[in-house]
Amino acid sequence: MAKAQEITFDSLRPPAPWMDETHSIWRKSVRAFVDKELVPHIEEWEAAGEIPRDIYPKAAEAGLIGMGYPEEYGGAGTDFDRFHGTVTSEELARMAAGGVSSALMIHGIGLPPVMVGGSEDMKREIAPQVLSGKKQISLGITEPGGGSDVAQLKTNAKRSGNGWVVNGSKTYITGGCTSKWLTTAVRTGGEGMGGISLMLIDLEAEGVSRTALPKMGWWASDTATIHFDDVFVPPENLIGEVDRGFVSIMANFNGERLGMAAQAAACARVCIEDAAAWAQQRQTFGKRLADHQVIRHKIAAMCQKVWATTAMLDQLTWRVQNGEQPIAELAMLKVQATETMEFCAREAMQILGGAGFIRGHRVERIYREVRVMAIGGGSEEIMRDLASRQLGL
């Protein structure tokens, strides 16, 4: 009989045929940075509600912030592929502190629209400051009156002279209190998706105010409602074409959902690792927890869901890397991944008992972060509806 393998974060990751030595090297590099620079400070930063600014340049130096961005704009180069991004998401999720990783990597959804649709001058001004860790950029889509239904957003931009005047609000903005810029969806035309544009707004401009929002989870990242009261936006801050922003927003969502799925699946692996380790040492009724069939079956069911989710993640990562935009499948992947995370967080908490309920435990943090993962980037209900419409129903 073959010797049973140890249940660890790494052993729970099925091999991906599209990953090679470069991905293994990158994984080791990211893990070394996370373990040295981030993990020892998690509880301190959770209590403070933010991470210190000096960690951003360190992350930039390690290649984390600039991965995939051209060197000419201050990035770490474009030799990174989608699977390097998956590795990054997984290794950041391994510390089970979504607030730390979301604060550190919020430019991952705020900067891409600038790089794709912004002018050359905009890219050369913004990207080097963000990718060096000096400044921060967030994404502003959700509003107090609506979230997932992007086509109905109300924040408006009216022409004024050669520029625009913006009024309205954005809410649940990660990095909203600390970012210098906000890539903002505004209504420049008529109703529906055809009247939406993207603009880069300086959050230190006159007429901008911010209100911090306390949260259930992700404590180490700041979240805010941002108010615009007659905020002037110069014409050069338009990202892409007028009234053509909706397509850019949707394309940006696809990448965000892929990253969130990788993060959620990795969080589920953390739950299994910690629950299995506890089950093999904790004694109840004269034997290990792991010697009770009900506990073994819980762990087996958790592994089953993680392996299925990771296989789907890898296949869709490969398809996106090869130029596809499988919108329905990406929507279903996000649902699959966050449901897997929720299932594993619950089952791990049941196995850990009181130990998992204590602050400082990885599973305790993940349990608090399940909801933001299931809602952020598109709620599970919206994702299922999007998938069904894409399938022609």
N, C-alpha and C positions, 0 to 999 in steps of 0.2 A: 504494500500500500504506500502511495506517495505521501511524503510528509506534508502536513497541512501548512499553507503559507500564512505568514503573519498578516493580519488585517491592518494595513496602513494607508495613509493618504495616497502614497505612490502606487501601492499594489492594487488599489481600487480604480486606477486609471487604465482603461483598456488601451492596448497599443493602437496607434493610428498609423496606417500605412503611408500617410502623407507627411509624417514627421520624420526628420532625419537628425543627424548629429548637431546641426546648428540649433535645433530646437532644444536639445538636451543641454547644450552649452548655455543657451539663453536662460533655461529654467534654473540652472545652477547659479547663474549670475544674479537673477532676480531674487531667488531664495536667499542668497547671501546678504543682499541689501536689505530685504525685508526683515530677516532675523536679527541683523545688527542694528539697523537704524529705526525700525518701526515697532517691532514686537515689544521691546522693553518699555515702551512709552504709552502703550495703548490705553491703559486705565487712567493715566494722567491726562491724556488728550481727550478721552471720553468725558472726564469730569470738567475739563476746561471748555468743552464745546467747540474746539477747533484744534488744528495742528499748527505748529509754529512755522513762520515764513522761512526760516533757515533750512527746513527740510526739503523745500522745493528745489533749490539749486543742487542739493545733494542728489535728489532723484534725477535731475536733469543730467548731472555728471555721470550717473550710472546708466544713462541711456533710456531710462523709463519714460520720461516725459516726451522725449524727441523721437521715439521709435517710429519708423515709417514715414517721417517727414524729411524732405530734402535738406541736405547739408547747407545749401545756399541760403536757406531761411533759418538756419540755426538748429536743424534737426539732427538726429543720429544717423540719417541715411535711409535709403529706400530698399535696402536688402532684406528687410523684414517682410514676411508674408502674413496672411491671415492666421496661420497657425502659431506664429510668434505672438500674435495678439491674444489667442486663446491661452497660450502658456502664461502670458502676463496676467490675464484675468484669473486664472487658476491659482497662481502663486500669491497674488494679492488676497484672494478669498481664503487661502489657507490660514491666514492669521485671524480670520473670523472677526474682522472689524470693518464693516462696510463703510462706516463713516470716515475712517482714515483713507481707504482706497478711493472713495468717491470724491473726497476733498482734494486728494492729490492728483487725480486723473480727470477732473471735470472738464478740462480742455478737450478731452476726447470726443465730446459732443458739441462743444462750443466753437472749436477751431476749424473742424473740417469744412463747414459751409464757407468760411472765409477763404480757405485754401482752394476750394473748388470754384466759387463764384465771385470772390473778391477781386478787386483790381490789383495790379502788380504793386502799386504804391501801398495799398492796404496790407497786402501780404508781407511786404518788406518792413512795414512799421510794426505790425502786430505780432507776427509769428516769432521773430527772434526774442522778443521780450517774454512771450509765453513759454517758449521752448527752453529758455535758459532758467526758468523758474522765478524770474523777477516779477512778472505780473500774471494775472489769472483771467480767464475768460469763461463765461457760463453761457448756457442756452436758455432763452426765454420763450416758451410756447404756452404753457398752461396759464389760465386766467381764473380769477375768483368765480366767474360765472360758468366755467366749462373747462374741461381738460382734454379728454381723448378725441372729442369732436372738433378737430383743428379747423375744419372748414368754416366753423361758426364763430371764430374768435372776434373780439370786439375792439381791442386796442387799435386806435386809428392813427394814421399819419396823413396830414393834410399838407399840400404844397404851400410853401411860404417863401416868397422870393425865389432864390435858386436852390432852396433846400426843402426841409420838411419839418412840421411841428407835430410831435407825438403826444397823445393823451391816452390814458388807460392804466391798466395794472397787469402784472404777471405775478403768479404765486407758486409756492413750493419750488422755488428756484435754488438748486444746490449751488453753494458758493455765492449766493445772492448778496451776502453782507461783505464779502471780501474780494470779489472779482472787480477788476478795473473796467472790463467791457462785458456787454451782453449782446449775443447774437439773437436778435429779437424778431419775432413774427408779428407783423402789423398789417392792418387792412388799409390798402391804398386805393382799392377799387370797389366794385359792387359786392353783393353778397356771394357767399360760397367760396369754393376753393380758387376760383379764377381771380379774386381780388386781393390776394395775399402776397406780400413782399417780405423779404428779409433785410434788416438793417443792423448795422453795428452801432450800438449806443454806448457812449461813454457814461459810466455810472457815477462819475464825479461831476457830470454836467449840471448846470442850473436847472431846477425843476424835478430832479430825481430824488426820491426818498425811499428808504428801506426799512422794513419792519421784520425783526428776527422772529422766527417761528420755532418754539420748542417742539421736540418730536419724541415718538415712541422709541425709535431706534436711530442708528447712524448718528450717534451723539457727537462724534468728533468732527462732523462736517456741519457748517452753518447752512441754514435754510432760511429763505426770506420771501416776503411779498415785496415787490418793487413797484412803486407808483411813479407815473410820468405825468407831470403837470406842465403842459406847454413846453416840452423839451425840444429844443432845436437840434435837428440832425442835418449836417451838411450833405450836399448831393453825393460827394465822394464816398459816403458811408453806406450807400446802397450796395447790397450784396446780390449780384446777379441782375436780372431784368425786373422791371416793375411788373407787378401782378403775376409773377412766375415763381413765387417762392414756395408754393405748396409742394411742387415736385421735389425740390431740394430738401424740404423738411421730411418728406416720406423716405427719400433715399438715406437721409441721416438716421432715421428711425431704424432702418434695416440693420445698419452697423451696430447701433446701440443695443438692439434686441439680441443680436448674436453674442455680443460681449456680456450682456446680462445673463443669458442662458449659460454661458461658460462659468460665470461667477456662481450662479445658483447651483449648478451641478457640482462644482467644487465645494461649496458650502455643505452640500449633502454628504460628500465624502468625508469632510471634517467630522460631521455628526456620527457617521459610522465608525470612524477611527476612534473617537473618544468613547463612544458607547461600547464598542467591542473590547477596548482596553479595560474599561471599568468592569464589564461583565466577566472578564477572565480573572480578576483579582478580588472582586467583592463576594463575600460569603453570605449565603442565606440558607437557612434550614439545613445546615451541615454540608453544603456543597456550593460550588461557584454558581454565580448567576448564569453563566454560560452553559452550565450543565442542566438547566431547566429548558425543556423543549420550547416553551412559549417564547423565551428570550432568543434562542437560536433562530426560530422562525421569523421573529421580528427583524433580526439582522440580515437574514437571507432575503427577506422581502425588500429591505432597504437597498441591498446590493443589486437586486434584480432591476429596480427602478433606475438606479444610478447608471448601470451599464447600458441599459436601453437608451437612456437620455444622452449619454456621452457618445454612443454610436450615431445617433441622429445629429448631434452637434457636429461631429467630425465630418459627416457626409455633407451637411449643409455648408460648413466652412469651406470644404473643397469646392462645392458648386459656386459659392460666392467668389472665391478666389479665381475661378475660371470664367468670371464675367456674368454669371447668372444673377438674377434678382428674384429668387423664389419666394415671393411675398407671403403666400398662404402657408408654405412650409415653415418660414421663419416665425410667423405668428404662432403656429402650433408648437414650434420648438420652445418658444418662450413660455407658453402655458405648461408644456411638459416639464420643463426645467424647474419652474417655480412650484408646481405641484409636487415634484420630487423633493425639492428642498423643504417644503412644508411638511410632507409626510415624514421625512427623515428627522427633521427637527423635533417633531412630536414624539416619534418612537424613541429617539435618543434620549429625550427628556424623561420618558417613562422608564427607560432602563437606568438612567443615572439617578433618578429620584431626587432627593433633596440636594445632592451634590451638584446637579445641573442647574438648580434654582439659585445658586449663590453667585453673586457678582464676581466677575473675573474669569468665569468659565467660558470657554469658546461656545459651547452649545447655548448657554444663557444669552449671549450676544446674538447668535444666529436666530434664536427663537423670537427675539424682539425685532429682527430685521426681515422676517418672512413677508410681512404685509407690504413693506415698501417695494420689495422685489416683485411681488405679485401685482402691484398696481403701477409702479413706475415704468415708463417706456411703453405703456399701453396695458390696461388692465386685462385680466384673463377673459373677462366677458367680451370686451372689445376685440381682443385678439381672435377669439372664436368666431365672432361675427365677421371680422375682416377676412378670415380664412374661408368662411362659408361663401362670402360674396366673391372672393377671388376664384373659388371653385365653380362659380356659375349658378349658385343656388338663389 
